Structures are given as C-alpha cells and as structure tokens.
Amino acid sequence: MIVTINPATGEPLAEYAAMLSGKIDRVLRLADSDARRWRLTGMGERSRLMKRLASHLREQRAGHARLMSLEMGKPLGQALAEVDKCAWVCDWFADNSESFLQPEMSDIDGAKGVVRFEPLGVVLGVMPWNFPYWQVLRFAAPAIMAGNGVIVKHAPNVTGCSIAIERLFAEAGFPGHLYRAVHVAPDDVDRMTGFMIDHPAIRAVSVTGSTGAGRAVASKAGHAIKRSVLELGGSDPYIVLDDADLRQAVDACVAGRLLNSGQSCIAAKRFVVHSAVIEEFTEMLVHKMRSAVVGDPFSDGVDVGPIARADLRDLVHSQVERSVSAGAKLLCGGVLPDGPGYFYPPTVLGEVRKGMVAWEEEIFGPVATVIGVRDDEEAVEVANDSDYGLGSAVFSRDHDRAMSIADRLETGSCFVNSMVRSDPRLPFGGVKLSGYGRELSHHGIREFVNIRTMYIA
C-alpha cells in the first residue's frame, strides 16, 4: 500500500494500492495502442482537447489546489497559482505546437530535403512531489501535442494528485489510455522504473528529481538505448554586485528562496555578495527572512508551509547543523520547532566557505547561504564552483556589467535583476549534475520526436 501523509499535521491522508508488474504491463500495452492511433490525429483535434484540459483546470482550480496543499504542504495561494500556470502551459502548447512541428524544407543539389518531426510513441515521465501538477503538465502537454502517449510514475507522497491529473485527461476527452498514471510503492520504485524503461512500449523517458534519481534513470535508459531528458537538482547562485538596488535584490532573493517553502530545484540557494555591500545586504535579508510567516498552508498570510516529509526536514536540519559546526554563522532560524507537522523556520547562514555542506550540497528547504566575494571575478569563480548548473541570477544597475558576468556562468539559465522561474515560452534545463535536455518552448517539444530526414531526388 501507498500511504499519503499531511505534512502540516503528520497524520495519514489516504491509502492507495500499489501496482504490480502485471498490471503495469497491461497499462503500458494499452497506452501503446492508443498512442499508435493518436499519432494519426490531426493537430486541430489535439489542440481542441488540450484547450479543454486547460478549461477544466481553471474550473476546478480550488479542488486541485487544496489537494496539492494537503499532500505536500504548499501554501494555498501558491497552489492556486500552480494550477493557473498549468492551464497556461496547456493553452500555450495547444496554440503553438503546430508551428513548432512544421516540416523544414531545403534544396539539396537540385533535390528536395524535408525534415519531419514525428512522434516517438509512449514516453515515461518520472515526476517529483514539489510541484506535483506543474512538473507533470509541462512535460505531458508538449509530449502529447507532439503525438506521443504518456505514462507518469509520480512521487508516492502525492498519489492523490497523480490520480486527479489522470482524471483530468479523461474528462477532457483524450483517448482513455493515452495518458496513464502508475502507482509504485516507495520501496519498489527502482525495480519497477527499470521494468517500465525496458518495456517495449516505452520509447523514451523524462525524469525530474534528484541527481541520484537522474543517475539511476539515465543508466537504465542508456542500457535500453532509449532517449532521456533529465531535469535534476540545483544550487542556484544569486550574485549581488556593489551597484545593485539592494531592496530589489533582497526582495527577489527571499522570494526565490522561500517559494514552495524552499523546495525547488531553481530556488535561490547561494547568495554571492560583493564585500562592499554584504553587511547591508545581510541585515536586510535576515530581517525579511525573519518576517516570513510559517504555518498552516490553508491560513491567510502564510508564506512558508511545512517541508513535504519528515525525512526531508531531518536532512535540511542536519545540513544546517553540519555547516554551523564547520564554522558557518547562524544568523536566524536553524531550530526545529515544537508541535506537529514538518515545519522548518526560514534560516540564514553567513560566513559560508568552501568545504562546508552549505557550499557543496543542495539544501532543499528555506535556508539561505551568504558568501562574500571581493570583486566580479571572484563572484564568477564562486558561482561556478558547484557540481550543479541549473539557474542563476545577477543583480546590478549596470546592464553591460551584469551581462558580462551572466555570459560566464555555467548554468542553463541566467536572470538579470529577477528571480529564476520557468516559463512555457523559454527553454528550461541545466548542465553538469543538473541534467541535460530541455523542457518547454519549441526546444522542449522537439525532445521527444523522431527528427526524420526525407530526401527526394
């Protein structure tokens, strides 16, 4: 059985039966059958159904948001915003996929060259709990608009969300097995994921999760010689230069660090600050982090909900304690609260140096680390001194100076004078241990197609 837990109270929410290999095999074969028919469906019909899915999300937003907040603790306002963003991504790919997949024509020495973008078949998505709707739909919407079928193995602690998303596709009128969710017991994830990747119905796999999960999936996909896209962890540096608008920078840094209670791969995690302004920046940062309201996700005015699971909160606290033991200065937070639920206070660590946990590891919770640097060159050096390379940000009033730094950062994206965020119109992904491949935009929809060359003499 799979048991979901309310992280705000620590109490069980529901129990679900885990699927065994025989049932999963039937689901995959049915999905393959529907995908073979779906690839012949015109783009107009695909778009019509995807638009209907977006409408259902908007009509049912309160219920889906409530389910998210119950299962993983996201503040309700953020859950509502997530539903709205999911509707947006469905509409956006419904409106743009046909142009993204238009054949490309060229003259080849008097002959005709045609490049077509054709569906692969059924794509497996291994999805995380932190954005339980957005992560799924930003993968599934373009994959299905490209003519593929989708199987989702969601995180066990958001099984209710997984079932609700599957129901949305059915209610929108998609073929009954084109989008299916499979439910795997936590202690059987590795084995059953391998079974699905090896299955002949699965043609490719996309995983969003930890670097460890990415390694496991990529190795299985590589062995099966199947395409994979990995969107993994991050330890995003936010560089604050001495000419930055500090109020704007602090507002963006805190928003980027506390979104989703700090449980985001693109959260602001390392604040790399010029020595000339580090004292003022840190004072403003600590004040704003202390002012953030922690509490019940359903209460008005709450900024930070609970960490999604008890073991995840224990890991965050351990990382803070080990950093302090190594010499980091605890400026606020860092103390486990009394009472039920898996809450953790917004925390700031100062005087963080190389070799400390807060420098080397991704901290998946509301913990900000402040690192001082002498100049722009050291800022770039520190920012790049990470195994991760997902997002980054630079804050400066000088556009040319900011762009000079942005051009040297080893990340999949860089935002100038803004927090890092995903957007359907822009490709999303990372380098180094943050993964490979891209989601969203025309780059994302082309990850799971056969780029087929035709030569006509």
C-alpha positions in Angstrom: 0.0 0.0 0.0 0.9 3.6 -0.5 0.1 5.9 2.4 0.0 9.7 1.9 0.7 12.0 4.9 -0.4 15.5 5.6 3.0 17.2 6.3 1.3 20.0 8.2 0.0 17.6 10.8 1.9 14.3 10.3 -1.4 12.5 10.1 -2.3 10.0 7.3 -4.5 11.2 4.5 -5.3 8.2 2.4 -4.1 4.7 1.3 -3.7 3.5 -2.3 -3.0 0.1 -3.7 0.4 -0.1 -5.4 0.5 -1.6 -8.9 2.5 -4.8 -9.6 4.3 -5.6 -12.8 1.4 -7.5 -14.3 -1.0 -4.6 -14.0 1.7 -2.1 -15.2 2.4 -4.3 -18.2 -1.3 -4.1 -19.2 -1.4 -0.3 -18.7 1.7 0.2 -20.9 0.3 -2.0 -23.7 -3.0 -0.1 -23.7 -1.1 3.2 -23.8 0.9 2.0 -26.7 -2.3 1.0 -28.6 -3.8 4.4 -28.0 -0.6 6.2 -28.9 -0.5 4.5 -32.3 -3.9 5.9 -33.1 -3.2 9.3 -31.6 -0.2 9.9 -33.8 -2.7 9.9 -36.7 -4.9 12.5 -35.0 -4.8 16.0 -36.6 -3.2 18.9 -34.8 -6.6 20.7 -34.7 -8.2 17.9 -32.6 -5.1 17.6 -30.4 -5.3 21.4 -29.7 -9.0 21.3 -29.1 -8.7 18.6 -26.4 -5.7 20.3 -24.8 -7.7 23.6 -24.6 -10.5 21.7 -22.9 -8.0 20.3 -20.4 -6.9 23.9 -19.6 -10.5 24.9 -19.1 -11.1 22.1 -16.7 -8.1 23.1 -14.7 -9.4 26.6 -14.4 -12.9 25.5 -13.5 -11.7 23.0 -10.9 -8.7 25.1 -9.6 -9.9 25.3 -6.0 -10.1 21.5 -5.6 -6.8 20.8 -7.3 -5.0 23.5 -5.2 -6.5 22.1 -2.0 -5.2 18.6 -2.8 -1.7 19.9 -3.5 -1.6 21.8 -0.2 -2.9 18.7 1.7 -0.4 16.3 0.2 2.8 18.3 0.1 2.2 21.4 2.2 2.4 24.1 -0.4 0.7 27.4 0.8 -2.7 27.5 -0.8 -2.1 30.8 -2.7 0.9 29.2 -4.3 -1.1 26.0 -5.1 -3.7 28.1 -6.9 -1.0 29.9 -8.9 0.4 26.5 -9.9 -3.0 25.4 -11.2 -3.2 28.6 -13.2 0.3 28.1 -14.7 -0.6 24.5 -15.7 -3.7 25.8 -17.6 -1.4 28.4 -19.3 1.1 25.7 -20.4 -1.7 23.6 -21.9 -3.1 26.6 -23.8 0.3 27.7 -24.9 1.3 24.4 -26.5 -2.2 24.0 -27.9 -1.7 27.3 -29.7 1.9 26.9 -30.8 2.7 23.2 -31.3 1.6 23.1 -34.9 4.1 25.8 -35.9 6.9 24.2 -33.8 6.5 20.9 -35.7 6.1 22.2 -39.2 8.4 20.3 -41.7 11.6 22.1 -42.7 12.3 22.2 -46.5 15.6 22.8 -48.2 17.2 22.4 -51.7 20.0 19.8 -51.8 21.9 20.0 -55.1 18.7 20.1 -57.1 16.9 17.5 -54.9 14.4 18.2 -52.1 15.3 17.8 -48.5 12.5 17.5 -45.9 12.9 17.3 -42.1 9.9 16.0 -40.3 9.2 16.0 -36.5 7.3 12.8 -35.8 6.1 11.2 -32.6 8.2 8.5 -30.9 5.4 6.6 -29.1 4.9 6.3 -25.4 7.1 8.4 -23.1 7.6 7.6 -19.4 7.7 10.6 -17.0 9.2 10.1 -13.6 7.9 13.1 -11.7 8.6 14.7 -8.3 6.4 15.9 -5.5 7.4 19.5 -5.1 5.3 20.9 -8.0 3.0 17.9 -8.4 0.9 19.4 -11.2 3.3 21.8 -13.0 6.1 19.3 -13.4 3.7 16.8 -14.9 1.9 19.1 -17.3 5.0 20.9 -18.5 6.2 17.5 -19.6 3.0 15.9 -20.7 1.4 18.8 -22.6 4.1 19.1 -25.3 4.7 15.3 -25.4 1.0 14.7 -26.2 0.7 17.6 -28.6 3.7 16.1 -30.5 1.6 12.9 -31.0 3.0 10.8 -28.2 1.4 8.9 -25.3 2.4 9.5 -21.7 2.9 7.2 -18.7 3.6 9.0 -15.4 5.2 7.4 -12.4 4.6 10.1 -9.8 6.1 10.5 -6.3 4.2 8.3 -3.9 3.5 11.1 -1.4 1.4 12.9 -4.0 -0.6 9.9 -5.3 -3.9 11.8 -4.9 -2.6 14.5 -7.2 -1.4 11.8 -9.7 -4.9 10.3 -9.8 -6.5 13.7 -10.2 -4.3 14.6 -13.2 -5.1 11.3 -14.9 -8.8 12.1 -14.3 -8.4 15.5 -15.9 -7.1 14.0 -19.2 -10.0 11.5 -19.3 -12.6 14.3 -18.6 -11.1 16.4 -21.3 -11.9 13.7 -23.8 -8.4 12.3 -24.6 -8.3 8.6 -25.5 -8.7 6.6 -22.3 -5.2 5.2 -22.2 -3.2 7.9 -23.9 -2.2 9.4 -20.5 -2.0 7.0 -17.7 -0.6 7.1 -14.1 1.1 4.2 -12.5 1.4 3.9 -8.7 4.5 2.2 -7.3 5.3 1.5 -3.6 8.3 3.6 -2.3 10.5 0.5 -1.7 9.8 -0.8 -5.2 10.5 2.4 -7.3 13.9 1.4 -8.6 12.8 -2.1 -9.8 9.6 -1.0 -11.3 11.1 2.0 -13.0 13.6 -0.3 -14.6 10.8 -2.7 -15.7 9.0 0.2 -17.4 12.1 1.6 -19.1 12.9 -1.9 -20.5 9.3 -2.4 -21.7 8.9 -2.4 -25.5 6.0 0.1 -25.2 8.2 2.8 -23.7 10.3 4.7 -26.3 11.8 7.5 -24.1 11.9 8.7 -20.5 11.9 12.1 -18.8 12.8 12.5 -15.1 12.6 15.5 -12.8 14.1 14.9 -9.4 17.4 14.5 -7.5 20.7 13.9 -9.1 20.6 10.3 -7.6 17.3 9.6 -9.3 18.6 11.0 -12.6 21.7 8.8 -12.5 19.5 5.7 -11.8 17.1 6.5 -14.6 19.7 7.6 -17.1 21.7 4.4 -16.6 18.6 2.3 -17.2 17.6 4.3 -20.3 21.2 4.1 -21.6 21.2 0.4 -21.2 17.9 0.1 -23.1 19.2 2.7 -25.7 16.2 5.0 -25.1 16.3 8.8 -25.2 16.2 10.6 -21.8 15.8 14.1 -20.6 17.0 14.9 -17.0 15.9 17.9 -15.0 17.7 17.5 -11.7 18.9 19.4 -8.7 20.4 22.8 -8.5 22.3 25.1 -6.1 21.5 28.4 -7.9 23.9 31.3 -7.2 22.4 34.8 -7.0 25.2 37.3 -7.5 24.7 40.7 -5.9 27.1 43.4 -7.1 28.1 46.5 -5.3 26.0 48.7 -7.5 22.8 46.6 -7.2 19.5 48.0 -6.0 19.7 46.2 -2.7 16.0 46.4 -1.9 15.1 44.9 -5.2 17.8 42.3 -4.9 16.7 41.2 -1.4 13.1 41.0 -2.4 14.0 38.7 -5.3 16.4 36.7 -3.2 13.9 36.0 -0.5 11.1 35.3 -2.9 13.3 32.9 -4.8 14.5 31.2 -1.6 11.1 30.8 0.1 8.9 29.9 -2.9 7.4 26.4 -2.2 9.0 26.6 1.3 12.4 26.4 -0.4 11.6 23.1 -2.1 12.5 24.0 -5.6 15.4 22.9 -7.9 15.6 26.6 -9.1 15.3 28.2 -5.7 17.8 30.9 -4.8 20.3 28.9 -2.7 23.7 30.6 -2.7 23.8 34.4 -2.3 27.2 35.6 -3.6 27.6 39.2 -2.4 30.2 41.8 -3.1 32.1 42.7 0.1 31.2 46.4 -0.2 27.5 45.7 0.4 27.4 42.4 2.2 26.8 43.8 5.6 23.8 45.9 4.5 22.5 43.1 2.2 22.7 40.5 5.0 21.0 42.8 7.5 18.1 43.3 5.1 18.0 39.6 4.2 17.8 38.4 7.8 15.1 40.9 8.6 12.9 39.8 5.6 13.5 36.1 6.3 12.6 36.5 10.0 9.4 38.3 8.9 8.2 35.4 6.8 5.1 33.7 8.3 5.4 30.0 8.8 2.3 28.0 9.4 -0.8 26.0 8.2 -0.8 26.2 4.3 -4.6 27.0 4.5 -4.2 30.0 6.7 -4.2 33.5 5.2 -0.9 35.3 5.1 1.3 32.2 5.4 4.5 32.4 3.3 6.1 29.1 4.3 4.4 25.8 4.8 5.9 22.5 6.0 8.6 20.5 4.5 7.0 17.7 2.5 8.2 14.8 4.5 9.8 14.2 7.9 12.9 12.6 6.5 13.4 15.6 4.2 13.1 18.1 7.1 15.6 16.0 9.1 18.1 16.2 6.2 17.7 20.0 5.9 18.3 20.4 9.7 21.3 18.1 9.5 22.8 20.2 6.7 22.4 23.4 8.7 23.9 21.8 11.8 26.9 20.4 10.0 27.5 23.8 8.3 27.4 25.6 11.7 29.7 23.0 13.2 32.2 23.7 10.3 32.2 27.5 11.1 29.2 29.0 9.3 27.4 31.7 11.3 23.7 31.0 12.1 22.1 34.4 11.6 18.4 33.3 12.1 16.3 30.2 12.2 18.0 26.8 12.4 16.0 25.5 15.3 13.4 22.7 15.0 10.0 24.0 16.1 7.8 22.2 18.7 4.5 20.8 17.7 3.1 18.6 14.9 4.0 18.7 11.3 7.3 19.0 9.4 7.9 22.8 9.7 11.3 24.4 9.4 12.0 28.1 10.0 13.5 30.4 7.4 17.2 30.2 8.1 20.2 32.3 7.1 23.8 31.1 7.2 26.6 33.6 7.0 30.4 33.3 6.5 29.9 30.2 4.4 33.2 28.9 2.9 34.3 26.2 0.5 34.2 22.7 2.1 31.1 23.4 4.2 27.9 21.5 3.5 26.1 24.8 2.7 28.6 25.4 -0.1 28.9 21.9 -1.5 25.3 20.5 -1.3 21.9 21.4 -2.4 19.7 22.3 0.6 16.1 21.6 -0.3 14.4 23.9 2.3 14.1 27.5 3.4 17.8 28.0 4.0 19.8 30.9 2.5 23.6 30.9 2.5 25.6 34.1 2.2 29.1 34.1 0.6 31.2 37.2 0.5 33.4 38.0 -2.6 35.9 40.8 -3.3 35.1 41.5 -6.9 33.3 40.4 -10.1 36.0 37.8 -11.0 35.7 36.1 -7.6 31.9 36.2 -7.9 32.0 34.2 -11.1 34.5 31.8 -9.7 32.4 31.1 -6.6 29.2 30.8 -8.6 30.7 28.3 -10.9 32.4 26.3 -8.1 29.5 23.9 -7.9 28.6 20.5 -9.3 25.2 21.9 -10.3 24.4 24.2 -13.2 20.7 24.9 -13.4 19.7 28.5 -12.8 21.5 31.7 -11.8 20.8 35.4 -11.3 22.8 38.7 -11.3 21.8 41.9 -9.7 23.4 45.2 -10.9 22.3 48.6 -12.1 24.9 48.3 -14.9 23.4 46.2 -17.7 26.7 45.6 -19.5 28.4 44.6 -16.3 25.6 42.2 -15.4 25.7 40.6 -18.9 29.5 40.2 -18.7 29.0 38.1 -15.6 26.0 36.3 -16.9 27.9 35.2 -20.0 30.5 33.4 -17.9 28.1 31.5 -15.6 28.0 27.7 -16.2 24.2 27.3 -15.9 21.2 26.5 -18.1 19.7 30.0 -17.5 20.6 33.3 -16.0 18.1 36.0 -14.9 19.3 39.6 -14.6 17.6 41.6 -11.8 15.0 38.9 -11.3 14.4 35.6 -9.6 14.8 32.5 -11.7 11.5 31.0 -12.9 10.2 28.6 -15.6 8.1 29.9 -18.5 6.5 28.0 -21.3 8.0 30.4 -23.8 11.6 29.7 -22.8 13.6 26.5 -22.7 14.3 25.1 -19.2 17.1 22.8 -18.1 20.6 22.6 -16.8 24.2 21.5 -17.3 26.6 19.5 -15.1 24.8 17.5 -12.4 21.7 19.5 -13.0 21.0 17.3 -16.1 20.6 17.5 -19.8 17.9 18.2 -22.4 15.3 20.9 -22.3 11.7 21.3 -21.4 9.3 24.0 -22.6 9.4 26.2 -25.7 10.0 24.7 -29.2 13.2 23.2 -27.9 11.2 21.1 -25.3 8.6 19.8 -27.7 11.3 18.5 -30.0 13.0 16.4 -27.3 10.5 13.6 -27.8 10.1 13.4 -31.6 11.9 11.5 -34.3 13.7 14.1 -36.4 13.2 12.3 -39.6 15.1 13.2 -42.8 13.5 12.7 -46.3 15.5 13.1 -49.5 13.5 13.3 -52.7 15.6 13.2 -55.9 
